[in-house]
Amino acid sequence: MVLVKLWKWEPENLPSVVHSIRTAIAATISLAVARLFGLPEAYWAAIATLVVMQSTLGATLLISVERIAATALGALAGAFLATWFPENLFVFAAAVFVLGLLCAAFRMEKTAYRYASITLGIIVLIPRSNAAWIVALHRFFEVSVGILVALALVAVWPEHQAESAKRSAE
């Protein structure tokens, strides 16, 4: 019988106990902060934190700046579309395309485009009772809280390279 590996993994990319603890603490803090500020969908802060958590501040910082900018871009586009072109499939498709062009023009990576598009979709596609501008503002703050908490935790409690090297050797 031949065993086939269905996925690829690198030992240094496997989560450690410390990384899991750091991630759980960061997600919990971001949720608490978002709730403290009374953000209506505070869970987006925790989700953003879970996405952002990485082992080094340098890697996290660079991508986080793009994610915050892309979230702002998607929120602006979403607020505009939901206000002036509600429930228009063709305008939504065009907006996703234009966001891609804008992200390329601003030299943002695909992950930033993903954040912009997801933010747009959440604002435009989910029916809300609040005005689109309020929803967009909340979405921006919820994601930004999550990203900033992740950055703060990674800065205060960095994952040591020795731990990664030790895991690699095993």
Contacts in CASP RR format, 6 or more apart in sequence:
PFRMAT RR
TARGET T0000
AUTHOR 0000-0000-0000
METHOD contacts of the structure
MODEL  1
MVLVKLWKWEPENLPSVVHSIRTAIAATISLAVARLFGLPEAYWAAIATL
VVMQSTLGATLLISVERIAATALGALAGAFLATWFPENLFVFAAAVFVLG
LLCAAFRMEKTAYRYASITLGIIVLIPRSNAAWIVALHRFFEVSVGILVA
LALVAVWPEHQAESAKRSAE
11 167 0 8 1.000
11 168 0 8 1.000
11 170 0 8 1.000
12 164 0 8 1.000
12 165 0 8 1.000
12 167 0 8 1.000
12 168 0 8 1.000
14 167 0 8 1.000
15 23 0 8 1.000
16 159 0 8 1.000
16 163 0 8 1.000
16 164 0 8 1.000
16 167 0 8 1.000
18 159 0 8 1.000
18 163 0 8 1.000
19 53 0 8 1.000
19 55 0 8 1.000
19 159 0 8 1.000
22 53 0 8 1.000
22 153 0 8 1.000
22 154 0 8 1.000
22 157 0 8 1.000
22 159 0 8 1.000
23 49 0 8 1.000
23 50 0 8 1.000
23 53 0 8 1.000
25 153 0 8 1.000
26 49 0 8 1.000
26 53 0 8 1.000
26 149 0 8 1.000
26 150 0 8 1.000
26 153 0 8 1.000
26 154 0 8 1.000
27 46 0 8 1.000
27 49 0 8 1.000
27 50 0 8 1.000
27 53 0 8 1.000
28 46 0 8 1.000
29 49 0 8 1.000
29 149 0 8 1.000
29 153 0 8 1.000
30 45 0 8 1.000
30 46 0 8 1.000
30 48 0 8 1.000
30 49 0 8 1.000
30 145 0 8 1.000
30 146 0 8 1.000
30 149 0 8 1.000
30 150 0 8 1.000
31 42 0 8 1.000
31 43 0 8 1.000
31 45 0 8 1.000
31 46 0 8 1.000
33 45 0 8 1.000
33 145 0 8 1.000
33 146 0 8 1.000
33 149 0 8 1.000
34 42 0 8 1.000
34 44 0 8 1.000
34 45 0 8 1.000
34 46 0 8 1.000
34 141 0 8 1.000
34 142 0 8 1.000
34 145 0 8 1.000
34 146 0 8 1.000
35 42 0 8 1.000
37 141 0 8 1.000
37 145 0 8 1.000
39 45 0 8 1.000
39 138 0 8 1.000
39 141 0 8 1.000
39 142 0 8 1.000
39 145 0 8 1.000
40 138 0 8 1.000
41 138 0 8 1.000
41 139 0 8 1.000
41 142 0 8 1.000
42 142 0 8 1.000
44 139 0 8 1.000
44 142 0 8 1.000
44 143 0 8 1.000
44 146 0 8 1.000
45 142 0 8 1.000
45 143 0 8 1.000
45 145 0 8 1.000
45 146 0 8 1.000
45 149 0 8 1.000
46 146 0 8 1.000
48 67 0 8 1.000
48 142 0 8 1.000
48 143 0 8 1.000
48 144 0 8 1.000
48 145 0 8 1.000
48 146 0 8 1.000
48 147 0 8 1.000
48 150 0 8 1.000
49 146 0 8 1.000
49 147 0 8 1.000
49 149 0 8 1.000
49 150 0 8 1.000
52 60 0 8 1.000
52 63 0 8 1.000
52 64 0 8 1.000
52 67 0 8 1.000
52 146 0 8 1.000
52 147 0 8 1.000
52 150 0 8 1.000
52 151 0 8 1.000
53 60 0 8 1.000
53 150 0 8 1.000
53 153 0 8 1.000
53 154 0 8 1.000
54 60 0 8 1.000
54 63 0 8 1.000
54 154 0 8 1.000
55 154 0 8 1.000
55 158 0 8 1.000
55 159 0 8 1.000
55 164 0 8 1.000
56 154 0 8 1.000
56 158 0 8 1.000
56 159 0 8 1.000
57 151 0 8 1.000
57 154 0 8 1.000
57 155 0 8 1.000
57 158 0 8 1.000
60 150 0 8 1.000
60 151 0 8 1.000
60 154 0 8 1.000
61 151 0 8 1.000
63 109 0 8 1.000
63 111 0 8 1.000
63 112 0 8 1.000
64 147 0 8 1.000
64 148 0 8 1.000
64 150 0 8 1.000
64 151 0 8 1.000
66 108 0 8 1.000
66 109 0 8 1.000
66 111 0 8 1.000
66 112 0 8 1.000
66 115 0 8 1.000
67 111 0 8 1.000
67 112 0 8 1.000
67 115 0 8 1.000
67 143 0 8 1.000
67 147 0 8 1.000
68 143 0 8 1.000
68 144 0 8 1.000
68 147 0 8 1.000
69 106 0 8 1.000
69 108 0 8 1.000
69 112 0 8 1.000
70 103 0 8 1.000
70 108 0 8 1.000
70 112 0 8 1.000
70 113 0 8 1.000
70 114 0 8 1.000
70 115 0 8 1.000
70 116 0 8 1.000
70 119 0 8 1.000
71 115 0 8 1.000
71 116 0 8 1.000
71 119 0 8 1.000
71 139 0 8 1.000
71 140 0 8 1.000
71 143 0 8 1.000
71 144 0 8 1.000
72 140 0 8 1.000
73 99 0 8 1.000
73 102 0 8 1.000
73 103 0 8 1.000
73 116 0 8 1.000
73 119 0 8 1.000
74 99 0 8 1.000
74 115 0 8 1.000
74 116 0 8 1.000
74 117 0 8 1.000
74 119 0 8 1.000
74 120 0 8 1.000
74 123 0 8 1.000
74 136 0 8 1.000
75 119 0 8 1.000
75 120 0 8 1.000
75 123 0 8 1.000
75 136 0 8 1.000
75 137 0 8 1.000
75 139 0 8 1.000
75 140 0 8 1.000
76 136 0 8 1.000
77 95 0 8 1.000
77 98 0 8 1.000
77 99 0 8 1.000
77 116 0 8 1.000
77 120 0 8 1.000
78 95 0 8 1.000
78 119 0 8 1.000
78 120 0 8 1.000
78 121 0 8 1.000
78 123 0 8 1.000
78 124 0 8 1.000
78 132 0 8 1.000
78 136 0 8 1.000
79 123 0 8 1.000
79 132 0 8 1.000
79 133 0 8 1.000
79 135 0 8 1.000
79 136 0 8 1.000
79 137 0 8 1.000
80 132 0 8 1.000
81 88 0 8 1.000
81 91 0 8 1.000
81 92 0 8 1.000
81 95 0 8 1.000
81 120 0 8 1.000
81 123 0 8 1.000
81 124 0 8 1.000
81 132 0 8 1.000
82 123 0 8 1.000
82 124 0 8 1.000
82 132 0 8 1.000
82 135 0 8 1.000
82 136 0 8 1.000
83 131 0 8 1.000
83 132 0 8 1.000
83 133 0 8 1.000
85 91 0 8 1.000
85 92 0 8 1.000
92 120 0 8 1.000
92 121 0 8 1.000
92 124 0 8 1.000
92 125 0 8 1.000
95 120 0 8 1.000
95 124 0 8 1.000
96 117 0 8 1.000
96 120 0 8 1.000
99 113 0 8 1.000
99 116 0 8 1.000
99 117 0 8 1.000
99 120 0 8 1.000
100 113 0 8 1.000
100 116 0 8 1.000
100 117 0 8 1.000
102 116 0 8 1.000
103 109 0 8 1.000
103 110 0 8 1.000
103 112 0 8 1.000
103 113 0 8 1.000
103 116 0 8 1.000
104 113 0 8 1.000
108 116 0 8 1.000
115 143 0 8 1.000
119 136 0 8 1.000
119 139 0 8 1.000
119 140 0 8 1.000
119 143 0 8 1.000
122 139 0 8 1.000
123 132 0 8 1.000
123 135 0 8 1.000
123 136 0 8 1.000
123 139 0 8 1.000
128 135 0 8 1.000
130 138 0 8 1.000
END
